[in-house]
Amino acid sequence: MSNKDGAPRMRAKGARDKIKGAVNENVGKVRSKMGDLTDNRSEHVKGTLQEIKGKLQKAKGQVEEDLGVARDRPVEEHDEE
């Protein structure tokens, strides 16, 4: 596999992880709030953990996208930094 072949896949995987992360983050917020409203501490904690998982997924996706973009650039551009 050449350098160019992996870059689009890495960017696509990054985009998917960012979407999944956003979903987990928002579901976690709702779940945590529902735990608060129903005075269910366990549900609140599970929601908070799901929200954190989502934030981590989004960060991972951003790194994957950034790596995919970096892999697209010619080697000469990498040397200049």
BAVEX-904480 format. One record per atom (N, C-alpha, C, O): x, y, z; residue number from 1; residue in three letters. Coordinates in nm, 3 decimals. Last residue first. Layout:
// residues N
east:X	north:Y	up:Z	nr:NUM	rest:ALA
...
This chain:
// residues 81
east:0.923	north:2.167	up:0.844	nr:81	rest:GLU
east:0.868	north:2.202	up:0.975	nr:81	rest:GLU
east:0.966	north:2.184	up:1.085	nr:81	rest:GLU
east:0.934	north:2.209	up:1.201	nr:81	rest:GLU
east:1.037	north:2.069	up:0.615	nr:80	rest:GLU
east:1.047	north:2.212	up:0.638	nr:80	rest:GLU
east:1.000	north:2.251	up:0.779	nr:80	rest:GLU
east:1.035	north:2.358	up:0.827	nr:80	rest:GLU
east:0.972	north:1.801	up:0.591	nr:79	rest:ASP
east:1.109	north:1.837	up:0.630	nr:79	rest:ASP
east:1.122	north:1.983	up:0.667	nr:79	rest:ASP
east:1.210	north:2.019	up:0.745	nr:79	rest:ASP
east:0.714	north:1.803	up:0.494	nr:78	rest:HIS
east:0.737	north:1.754	up:0.629	nr:78	rest:HIS
east:0.873	north:1.799	up:0.681	nr:78	rest:HIS
east:0.888	north:1.832	up:0.799	nr:78	rest:HIS
east:0.755	north:1.885	up:0.233	nr:77	rest:GLU
east:0.683	north:1.975	up:0.323	nr:77	rest:GLU
east:0.703	north:1.932	up:0.467	nr:77	rest:GLU
east:0.708	north:2.018	up:0.556	nr:77	rest:GLU
east:0.881	north:1.663	up:0.122	nr:76	rest:GLU
east:0.955	north:1.788	up:0.133	nr:76	rest:GLU
east:0.888	north:1.884	up:0.231	nr:76	rest:GLU
east:0.956	north:1.955	up:0.304	nr:76	rest:GLU
east:0.679	north:1.470	up:0.105	nr:75	rest:VAL
east:0.782	north:1.456	up:0.207	nr:75	rest:VAL
east:0.857	north:1.587	up:0.228	nr:75	rest:VAL
east:0.893	north:1.619	up:0.341	nr:75	rest:VAL
east:0.351	north:1.610	up:0.050	nr:74	rest:PRO
east:0.479	north:1.558	up:0.003	nr:74	rest:PRO
east:0.583	north:1.558	up:0.115	nr:74	rest:PRO
east:0.575	north:1.639	up:0.208	nr:74	rest:PRO
east:0.057	north:1.509	up:0.230	nr:73	rest:ARG
east:0.154	north:1.612	up:0.193	nr:73	rest:ARG
east:0.285	north:1.547	up:0.145	nr:73	rest:ARG
east:0.324	north:1.442	up:0.195	nr:73	rest:ARG
east:-0.089	north:1.297	up:0.319	nr:72	rest:ASP
east:-0.114	north:1.345	up:0.183	nr:72	rest:ASP
east:-0.007	north:1.442	up:0.135	nr:72	rest:ASP
east:0.016	north:1.457	up:0.015	nr:72	rest:ASP
east:-0.024	north:1.269	up:0.581	nr:71	rest:ARG
east:0.024	north:1.165	up:0.490	nr:71	rest:ARG
east:0.005	north:1.206	up:0.344	nr:71	rest:ARG
east:0.074	north:1.156	up:0.256	nr:71	rest:ARG
east:-0.164	north:1.482	up:0.689	nr:70	rest:ALA
east:-0.018	north:1.487	up:0.688	nr:70	rest:ALA
east:0.040	north:1.385	up:0.591	nr:70	rest:ALA
east:0.141	north:1.411	up:0.526	nr:70	rest:ALA
east:-0.422	north:1.382	up:0.665	nr:69	rest:VAL
east:-0.385	north:1.502	up:0.591	nr:69	rest:VAL
east:-0.234	north:1.511	up:0.580	nr:69	rest:VAL
east:-0.181	north:1.544	up:0.474	nr:69	rest:VAL
east:-0.404	north:1.169	up:0.845	nr:68	rest:GLY
east:-0.437	north:1.144	up:0.704	nr:68	rest:GLY
east:-0.399	north:1.261	up:0.617	nr:68	rest:GLY
east:-0.350	north:1.243	up:0.506	nr:68	rest:GLY
east:-0.356	north:1.304	up:1.082	nr:67	rest:LEU
east:-0.253	north:1.215	up:1.028	nr:67	rest:LEU
east:-0.278	north:1.184	up:0.881	nr:67	rest:LEU
east:-0.184	north:1.174	up:0.802	nr:67	rest:LEU
east:-0.603	north:1.434	up:1.108	nr:66	rest:ASP
east:-0.479	north:1.513	up:1.094	nr:66	rest:ASP
east:-0.367	north:1.428	up:1.037	nr:66	rest:ASP
east:-0.290	north:1.474	up:0.953	nr:66	rest:ASP
east:-0.774	north:1.214	up:1.141	nr:65	rest:GLU
east:-0.790	north:1.303	up:1.026	nr:65	rest:GLU
east:-0.662	north:1.383	up:1.002	nr:65	rest:GLU
east:-0.618	north:1.397	up:0.888	nr:65	rest:GLU
east:-0.670	north:1.114	up:1.383	nr:64	rest:GLU
east:-0.668	north:1.032	up:1.262	nr:64	rest:GLU
east:-0.684	north:1.117	up:1.137	nr:64	rest:GLU
east:-0.615	north:1.095	up:1.037	nr:64	rest:GLU
east:-0.728	north:1.332	up:1.551	nr:63	rest:VAL
east:-0.589	north:1.291	up:1.530	nr:63	rest:VAL
east:-0.577	north:1.207	up:1.403	nr:63	rest:VAL
east:-0.485	north:1.226	up:1.324	nr:63	rest:VAL
east:-1.007	north:1.325	up:1.540	nr:62	rest:GLN
east:-0.935	north:1.444	up:1.492	nr:62	rest:GLN
east:-0.789	north:1.410	up:1.464	nr:62	rest:GLN
east:-0.733	north:1.455	up:1.364	nr:62	rest:GLN
east:-1.059	north:1.078	up:1.658	nr:61	rest:GLY
east:-1.097	north:1.102	up:1.519	nr:61	rest:GLY
east:-1.023	north:1.221	up:1.460	nr:61	rest:GLY
east:-0.982	north:1.219	up:1.344	nr:61	rest:GLY
east:-0.974	north:1.131	up:1.918	nr:60	rest:LYS
east:-0.906	north:1.027	up:1.838	nr:60	rest:LYS
east:-0.935	north:1.048	up:1.690	nr:60	rest:LYS
east:-0.846	north:1.037	up:1.606	nr:60	rest:LYS
east:-1.164	north:1.322	up:1.989	nr:59	rest:ALA
east:-1.023	north:1.360	up:1.985	nr:59	rest:ALA
east:-0.943	north:1.260	up:1.901	nr:59	rest:ALA
east:-0.856	north:1.299	up:1.823	nr:59	rest:ALA
east:-1.396	north:1.167	up:1.979	nr:58	rest:LYS
east:-1.383	north:1.282	up:1.891	nr:58	rest:LYS
east:-1.237	north:1.325	up:1.878	nr:58	rest:LYS
east:-1.191	north:1.359	up:1.769	nr:58	rest:LYS
east:-1.338	north:0.983	up:2.182	nr:57	rest:GLN
east:-1.357	north:0.937	up:2.045	nr:57	rest:GLN
east:-1.340	north:1.052	up:1.946	nr:57	rest:GLN
east:-1.277	north:1.036	up:1.841	nr:57	rest:GLN
east:-1.337	north:1.156	up:2.404	nr:56	rest:LEU
east:-1.214	north:1.086	up:2.366	nr:56	rest:LEU
east:-1.222	north:1.035	up:2.222	nr:56	rest:LEU
east:-1.124	north:1.042	up:2.148	nr:56	rest:LEU
east:-1.604	north:1.231	up:2.407	nr:55	rest:LYS
east:-1.501	north:1.333	up:2.390	nr:55	rest:LYS
east:-1.369	north:1.270	up:2.346	nr:55	rest:LYS
east:-1.299	north:1.325	up:2.260	nr:55	rest:LYS
east:-1.724	north:0.980	up:2.455	nr:54	rest:GLY
east:-1.750	north:1.053	up:2.331	nr:54	rest:GLY
east:-1.645	north:1.159	up:2.304	nr:54	rest:GLY
east:-1.601	north:1.175	up:2.190	nr:54	rest:GLY
east:-1.633	north:0.927	up:2.713	nr:53	rest:LYS
east:-1.597	north:0.837	up:2.603	nr:53	rest:LYS
east:-1.615	north:0.908	up:2.469	nr:53	rest:LYS
east:-1.531	north:0.896	up:2.380	nr:53	rest:LYS
east:-1.766	north:1.133	up:2.847	nr:52	rest:ILE
east:-1.620	north:1.134	up:2.841	nr:52	rest:ILE
east:-1.571	north:1.045	up:2.727	nr:52	rest:ILE
east:-1.480	north:1.082	up:2.653	nr:52	rest:ILE
east:-2.029	north:1.037	up:2.817	nr:51	rest:GLU
east:-1.992	north:1.169	up:2.763	nr:51	rest:GLU
east:-1.839	north:1.180	up:2.748	nr:51	rest:GLU
east:-1.790	north:1.230	up:2.647	nr:51	rest:GLU
east:-2.014	north:0.802	up:2.959	nr:50	rest:GLN
east:-2.041	north:0.796	up:2.815	nr:50	rest:GLN
east:-2.005	north:0.928	up:2.748	nr:50	rest:GLN
east:-1.956	north:0.930	up:2.634	nr:50	rest:GLN
east:-1.974	north:0.908	up:3.216	nr:49	rest:LEU
east:-1.870	north:0.824	up:3.154	nr:49	rest:LEU
east:-1.890	north:0.813	up:3.003	nr:49	rest:LEU
east:-1.792	north:0.813	up:2.927	nr:49	rest:LEU
east:-2.218	north:1.037	up:3.249	nr:48	rest:THR
east:-2.094	north:1.115	up:3.251	nr:48	rest:THR
east:-1.982	north:1.037	up:3.186	nr:48	rest:THR
east:-1.903	north:1.092	up:3.109	nr:48	rest:THR
east:-2.391	north:0.816	up:3.246	nr:47	rest:GLY
east:-2.401	north:0.920	up:3.144	nr:47	rest:GLY
east:-2.275	north:1.004	up:3.135	nr:47	rest:GLY
east:-2.229	north:1.036	up:3.026	nr:47	rest:GLY
east:-2.309	north:0.683	up:3.475	nr:46	rest:LYS
east:-2.298	north:0.616	up:3.345	nr:46	rest:LYS
east:-2.304	north:0.718	up:3.231	nr:46	rest:LYS
east:-2.232	north:0.706	up:3.132	nr:46	rest:LYS
east:-2.379	north:0.879	up:3.666	nr:45	rest:VAL
east:-2.238	north:0.841	up:3.647	nr:45	rest:VAL
east:-2.218	north:0.773	up:3.512	nr:45	rest:VAL
east:-2.122	north:0.802	up:3.442	nr:45	rest:VAL
east:-2.660	north:0.879	up:3.635	nr:44	rest:HIS
east:-2.584	north:1.002	up:3.617	nr:44	rest:HIS
east:-2.436	north:0.969	up:3.588	nr:44	rest:HIS
east:-2.376	north:1.026	up:3.497	nr:44	rest:HIS
east:-2.721	north:0.618	up:3.705	nr:43	rest:GLU
east:-2.746	north:0.663	up:3.567	nr:43	rest:GLU
east:-2.669	north:0.791	up:3.536	nr:43	rest:GLU
east:-2.619	north:0.810	up:3.425	nr:43	rest:GLU
east:-2.649	north:0.629	up:3.977	nr:42	rest:SER
east:-2.585	north:0.534	up:3.886	nr:42	rest:SER
east:-2.601	north:0.577	up:3.741	nr:42	rest:SER
east:-2.505	north:0.572	up:3.663	nr:42	rest:SER
east:-2.828	north:0.817	up:4.083	nr:41	rest:ARG
east:-2.684	north:0.846	up:4.079	nr:41	rest:ARG
east:-2.611	north:0.754	up:3.981	nr:41	rest:ARG
east:-2.520	north:0.799	up:3.910	nr:41	rest:ARG
east:-3.117	north:0.937	up:4.017	nr:40	rest:ASN
east:-3.054	north:0.807	up:3.998	nr:40	rest:ASN
east:-2.903	north:0.830	up:3.976	nr:40	rest:ASN
east:-2.859	north:0.859	up:3.865	nr:40	rest:ASN
east:-3.306	north:1.139	up:4.017	nr:39	rest:ASP
east:-3.229	north:1.115	up:4.139	nr:39	rest:ASP
east:-3.164	north:0.975	up:4.136	nr:39	rest:ASP
east:-3.158	north:0.906	up:4.238	nr:39	rest:ASP
east:-3.411	north:1.209	up:3.782	nr:38	rest:THR
east:-3.477	north:1.096	up:3.849	nr:38	rest:THR
east:-3.406	north:1.059	up:3.979	nr:38	rest:THR
east:-3.441	north:0.960	up:4.043	nr:38	rest:THR
east:-3.242	north:1.416	up:3.707	nr:37	rest:LEU
east:-3.386	north:1.443	up:3.722	nr:37	rest:LEU
east:-3.458	north:1.332	up:3.798	nr:37	rest:LEU
east:-3.555	north:1.358	up:3.869	nr:37	rest:LEU
east:-2.993	north:1.286	up:3.692	nr:36	rest:ASP
east:-3.015	north:1.395	up:3.787	nr:36	rest:ASP
east:-3.164	north:1.414	up:3.815	nr:36	rest:ASP
east:-3.206	north:1.426	up:3.930	nr:36	rest:ASP
east:-3.044	north:1.106	up:3.485	nr:35	rest:GLY
east:-3.007	north:1.056	up:3.618	nr:35	rest:GLY
east:-3.027	north:1.161	up:3.725	nr:35	rest:GLY
east:-3.073	north:1.130	up:3.835	nr:35	rest:GLY
east:-3.084	north:1.288	up:3.283	nr:34	rest:MET
east:-3.196	north:1.203	up:3.325	nr:34	rest:MET
east:-3.168	north:1.143	up:3.463	nr:34	rest:MET
east:-3.258	north:1.132	up:3.547	nr:34	rest:MET
east:-2.823	north:1.385	up:3.263	nr:33	rest:LYS
east:-2.930	north:1.476	up:3.306	nr:33	rest:LYS
east:-3.053	north:1.397	up:3.353	nr:33	rest:LYS
east:-3.117	north:1.434	up:3.451	nr:33	rest:LYS
east:-2.698	north:1.154	up:3.167	nr:32	rest:SER
east:-2.656	north:1.212	up:3.294	nr:32	rest:SER
east:-2.765	north:1.304	up:3.350	nr:32	rest:SER
east:-2.795	north:1.300	up:3.470	nr:32	rest:SER
east:-2.827	north:1.126	up:2.922	nr:31	rest:ARG
east:-2.837	north:1.020	up:3.022	nr:31	rest:ARG
east:-2.801	north:1.072	up:3.161	nr:31	rest:ARG
east:-2.866	north:1.039	up:3.260	nr:31	rest:ARG
east:-2.746	north:1.359	up:2.793	nr:30	rest:VAL
east:-2.888	north:1.336	up:2.819	nr:30	rest:VAL
east:-2.905	north:1.233	up:2.930	nr:30	rest:VAL
east:-2.987	north:1.250	up:3.021	nr:30	rest:VAL
east:-2.469	north:1.314	up:2.783	nr:29	rest:LYS
east:-2.523	north:1.434	up:2.849	nr:29	rest:LYS
east:-2.670	north:1.414	up:2.887	nr:29	rest:LYS
east:-2.712	north:1.448	up:2.998	nr:29	rest:LYS
east:-2.462	north:1.076	up:2.632	nr:28	rest:GLY
east:-2.413	north:1.078	up:2.770	nr:28	rest:GLY
east:-2.465	north:1.198	up:2.847	nr:28	rest:GLY
east:-2.502	north:1.185	up:2.964	nr:28	rest:GLY
east:-2.550	north:1.167	up:2.389	nr:27	rest:VAL
east:-2.632	north:1.068	up:2.460	nr:27	rest:VAL
east:-2.591	north:1.066	up:2.608	nr:27	rest:VAL
east:-2.676	north:1.055	up:2.696	nr:27	rest:VAL
east:-2.332	north:1.339	up:2.330	nr:26	rest:ASN
east:-2.467	north:1.393	up:2.349	nr:26	rest:ASN
east:-2.559	north:1.296	up:2.422	nr:26	rest:ASN
east:-2.638	north:1.338	up:2.507	nr:26	rest:ASN
east:-2.117	north:1.154	up:2.315	nr:25	rest:GLU
east:-2.111	north:1.270	up:2.403	nr:25	rest:GLU
east:-2.251	north:1.324	up:2.433	nr:25	rest:GLU
east:-2.284	north:1.352	up:2.548	nr:25	rest:GLU
east:-2.202	north:0.975	up:2.117	nr:24	rest:ASN
east:-2.182	north:0.929	up:2.255	nr:24	rest:ASN
east:-2.180	north:1.045	up:2.353	nr:24	rest:ASN
east:-2.235	north:1.035	up:2.463	nr:24	rest:ASN
east:-2.207	north:1.156	up:1.897	nr:23	rest:VAL
east:-2.329	north:1.086	up:1.940	nr:23	rest:VAL
east:-2.315	north:1.041	up:2.085	nr:23	rest:VAL
east:-2.403	north:1.066	up:2.167	nr:23	rest:VAL
east:-1.939	north:1.230	up:1.885	nr:22	rest:ALA
east:-2.041	north:1.333	up:1.907	nr:22	rest:ALA
east:-2.171	north:1.270	up:1.955	nr:22	rest:ALA
east:-2.238	north:1.324	up:2.044	nr:22	rest:ALA
east:-1.824	north:0.980	up:1.829	nr:21	rest:GLY
east:-1.792	north:1.051	up:1.952	nr:21	rest:GLY
east:-1.896	north:1.157	up:1.986	nr:21	rest:GLY
east:-1.936	north:1.172	up:2.101	nr:21	rest:GLY
east:-1.922	north:0.928	up:1.576	nr:20	rest:LYS
east:-1.958	north:0.838	up:1.687	nr:20	rest:LYS
east:-1.933	north:0.907	up:1.821	nr:20	rest:LYS
east:-2.012	north:0.893	up:1.914	nr:20	rest:LYS
east:-1.791	north:1.141	up:1.445	nr:19	rest:ILE
east:-1.938	north:1.133	up:1.448	nr:19	rest:ILE
east:-1.984	north:1.045	up:1.563	nr:19	rest:ILE
east:-2.073	north:1.083	up:1.639	nr:19	rest:ILE
east:-1.522	north:1.075	up:1.484	nr:18	rest:LYS
east:-1.572	north:1.204	up:1.533	nr:18	rest:LYS
east:-1.725	north:1.203	up:1.542	nr:18	rest:LYS
east:-1.781	north:1.257	up:1.636	nr:18	rest:LYS
east:-1.509	north:0.829	up:1.355	nr:17	rest:ASP
east:-1.488	north:0.835	up:1.499	nr:17	rest:ASP
east:-1.538	north:0.966	up:1.558	nr:17	rest:ASP
east:-1.592	north:0.969	up:1.669	nr:17	rest:ASP
east:-1.552	north:0.914	up:1.090	nr:16	rest:ARG
east:-1.648	north:0.823	up:1.154	nr:16	rest:ARG
east:-1.634	north:0.829	up:1.306	nr:16	rest:ARG
east:-1.733	north:0.832	up:1.379	nr:16	rest:ARG
east:-1.322	north:1.069	up:1.052	nr:15	rest:ALA
east:-1.454	north:1.132	up:1.043	nr:15	rest:ALA
east:-1.559	north:1.046	up:1.111	nr:15	rest:ALA
east:-1.646	north:1.097	up:1.182	nr:15	rest:ALA
east:-1.126	north:0.869	up:1.074	nr:14	rest:GLY
east:-1.129	north:0.981	up:1.167	nr:14	rest:GLY
east:-1.265	north:1.049	up:1.169	nr:14	rest:GLY
east:-1.316	north:1.084	up:1.275	nr:14	rest:GLY
east:-1.185	north:0.717	up:0.853	nr:13	rest:LYS
east:-1.200	north:0.657	up:0.985	nr:13	rest:LYS
east:-1.206	north:0.765	up:1.091	nr:13	rest:LYS
east:-1.283	north:0.755	up:1.187	nr:13	rest:LYS
east:-1.119	north:0.908	up:0.658	nr:12	rest:ALA
east:-1.257	north:0.858	up:0.666	nr:12	rest:ALA
east:-1.282	north:0.795	up:0.803	nr:12	rest:ALA
east:-1.388	north:0.816	up:0.863	nr:12	rest:ALA
east:-0.844	north:0.939	up:0.704	nr:11	rest:ARG
east:-0.933	north:1.054	up:0.720	nr:11	rest:ARG
east:-1.077	north:1.009	up:0.735	nr:11	rest:ARG
east:-1.151	north:1.064	up:0.818	nr:11	rest:ARG
east:-0.761	north:0.679	up:0.643	nr:10	rest:MET
east:-0.739	north:0.731	up:0.777	nr:10	rest:MET
east:-0.829	north:0.851	up:0.803	nr:10	rest:MET
east:-0.885	north:0.865	up:0.912	nr:10	rest:MET
east:-0.828	north:0.664	up:0.374	nr:9	rest:ARG
east:-0.893	north:0.573	up:0.470	nr:9	rest:ARG
east:-0.879	north:0.625	up:0.612	nr:9	rest:ARG
east:-0.973	north:0.617	up:0.691	nr:9	rest:ARG
east:-0.659	north:0.858	up:0.264	nr:8	rest:PRO
east:-0.805	north:0.877	up:0.259	nr:8	rest:PRO
east:-0.878	north:0.786	up:0.358	nr:8	rest:PRO
east:-0.978	north:0.826	up:0.417	nr:8	rest:PRO
east:-0.401	north:0.736	up:0.340	nr:7	rest:ALA
east:-0.444	north:0.866	up:0.389	nr:7	rest:ALA
east:-0.596	north:0.887	up:0.379	nr:7	rest:ALA
east:-0.657	north:0.929	up:0.477	nr:7	rest:ALA
east:-0.340	north:0.498	up:0.212	nr:6	rest:GLY
east:-0.383	north:0.495	up:0.351	nr:6	rest:GLY
east:-0.441	north:0.626	up:0.400	nr:6	rest:GLY
east:-0.524	north:0.627	up:0.491	nr:6	rest:GLY
east:-0.258	north:0.571	up:-0.048	nr:5	rest:ASP
east:-0.372	north:0.480	up:-0.028	nr:5	rest:ASP
east:-0.426	north:0.487	up:0.115	nr:5	rest:ASP
east:-0.548	north:0.481	up:0.134	nr:5	rest:ASP
east:-0.027	north:0.727	up:-0.029	nr:4	rest:LYS
east:-0.153	north:0.792	up:-0.068	nr:4	rest:LYS
east:-0.274	north:0.704	up:-0.040	nr:4	rest:LYS
east:-0.383	north:0.755	up:-0.011	nr:4	rest:LYS
east:0.172	north:0.539	up:0.030	nr:3	rest:ASN
east:0.139	north:0.642	up:0.127	nr:3	rest:ASN
east:0.004	north:0.706	up:0.098	nr:3	rest:ASN
east:-0.072	north:0.736	up:0.191	nr:3	rest:ASN
east:0.064	north:0.214	up:-0.088	nr:2	rest:SER
east:0.144	north:0.335	up:-0.094	nr:2	rest:SER
east:0.095	north:0.434	up:0.010	nr:2	rest:SER
east:-0.011	north:0.416	up:0.071	nr:2	rest:SER
east:0.085	north:-0.118	up:0.000	nr:1	rest:MET
east:0.000	north:0.000	up:0.000	nr:1	rest:MET
east:0.090	north:0.124	up:0.000	nr:1	rest:MET
east:0.181	north:0.134	up:0.082	nr:1	rest:MET
